[in-house]
Amino acid sequence: QVQLVESGGGLVQAGGSLRLSCAASGRTFSNSAMGWFRQVSGKEREFVAAILWSSGATYYADSAKGRFTISRDNAKNTVYLQMDSLKPEDTAVYYCAGQNRYYGGIGSSRLYDLWGQGTQVTVSS
């Protein structure tokens, strides 16, 4: 059974940092992308960042550029999201997502087949 398990969320003050982890079990994503999305209650799930597993190419939403860094560890089959200079508007549930194959895009939640359970990130002002 394929699973994505997130960890690393929590409460942090504005300006602080958190690192989210997403451990994949049951398969590798060597031919596809993995991404991070976030969702605030009552709003649509929003793209944050993605990485192409084979090349390591990274992509970011404008809100994340310059503050967040997505990376992967092949040996651990794990993707990370380092979040620095956090702002209260970054408060959300963060989800890790994986594609069964690369669909040619990475910015829409509809392009991902597998999802983690989510981890809460709360940034206080």
C-alpha positions in Angstrom: 0.0 0.0 0.0 1.4 3.4 -1.0 1.4 6.0 1.7 2.6 9.6 2.1 3.1 10.6 5.7 3.7 14.2 6.6 5.3 15.5 9.7 6.9 18.7 11.0 3.9 21.1 11.3 3.3 23.1 14.4 3.0 26.6 15.9 5.6 29.2 15.2 5.8 33.0 15.5 5.9 35.2 12.5 9.4 35.3 11.0 10.2 31.8 12.2 10.9 28.6 10.4 9.5 25.1 10.0 10.6 22.1 8.0 7.9 19.7 6.8 8.7 16.2 5.8 6.8 13.8 3.5 7.9 10.2 3.7 6.7 7.9 0.9 6.4 4.2 1.4 5.3 1.5 -1.0 6.8 3.0 -4.2 9.2 5.6 -5.5 8.3 8.7 -7.6 11.4 8.6 -9.8 9.4 9.3 -13.0 7.1 11.9 -11.6 6.6 14.9 -9.4 5.9 15.5 -5.8 4.4 18.6 -4.5 3.2 20.5 -1.5 -0.2 22.2 -1.3 -2.0 24.0 1.5 -5.6 24.6 2.4 -7.4 27.0 4.6 -10.9 26.0 5.8 -13.5 27.1 3.3 -10.9 27.8 0.5 -9.6 25.7 -2.3 -6.4 23.7 -2.0 -3.5 25.9 -3.1 -0.2 25.0 -4.8 2.9 25.8 -2.8 5.9 24.0 -4.4 6.8 20.9 -6.4 9.9 19.0 -7.4 10.5 16.7 -10.3 12.1 13.7 -8.7 14.4 12.6 -11.5 15.9 16.0 -12.4 15.4 17.8 -9.1 13.8 20.8 -10.9 11.8 22.9 -8.5 8.7 25.1 -8.9 7.2 27.5 -6.5 4.0 29.6 -6.1 4.7 33.3 -6.0 3.8 33.4 -2.3 6.5 30.8 -1.6 9.4 32.1 -3.8 12.3 33.3 -1.8 11.0 31.9 1.5 10.3 28.2 0.9 12.6 25.5 -0.4 11.5 22.1 -1.6 14.0 19.3 -1.7 14.2 15.5 -1.8 16.3 12.7 -0.3 16.4 9.8 -2.7 17.8 7.4 -0.2 15.0 8.1 2.3 12.3 8.5 -0.4 11.4 11.7 1.4 10.5 15.2 0.3 11.0 18.3 2.4 9.6 21.8 2.5 11.8 24.2 4.4 9.7 27.3 5.3 11.5 30.4 6.4 10.3 34.0 7.2 6.9 32.6 7.9 3.9 34.9 7.9 0.5 34.6 9.5 -1.0 34.2 6.1 1.0 31.0 5.7 -1.3 29.4 8.3 -3.0 26.4 6.8 -3.1 22.6 6.6 -0.2 21.5 4.4 -0.5 18.4 2.2 2.1 16.4 0.4 1.1 15.0 -2.9 2.6 12.6 -5.5 1.9 11.7 -9.1 1.6 8.1 -10.4 3.3 9.5 -13.5 4.4 12.9 -14.8 1.4 14.5 -16.5 3.3 17.5 -17.8 2.2 19.9 -15.1 2.6 20.4 -11.4 0.5 23.3 -10.3 -3.0 21.8 -10.0 -4.2 19.5 -7.3 -6.0 17.5 -10.0 -2.6 16.4 -11.4 -1.8 14.4 -8.3 -2.9 10.9 -7.5 -1.7 10.4 -3.9 -2.1 12.6 -0.9 -0.9 12.6 2.7 -3.1 13.2 5.7 -2.0 16.8 6.1 -0.2 18.7 8.8 -1.2 21.9 10.5 1.0 25.0 10.3 0.0 27.9 12.4 1.9 31.2 12.3 1.2 33.7 15.1 1.6 37.4 14.7 
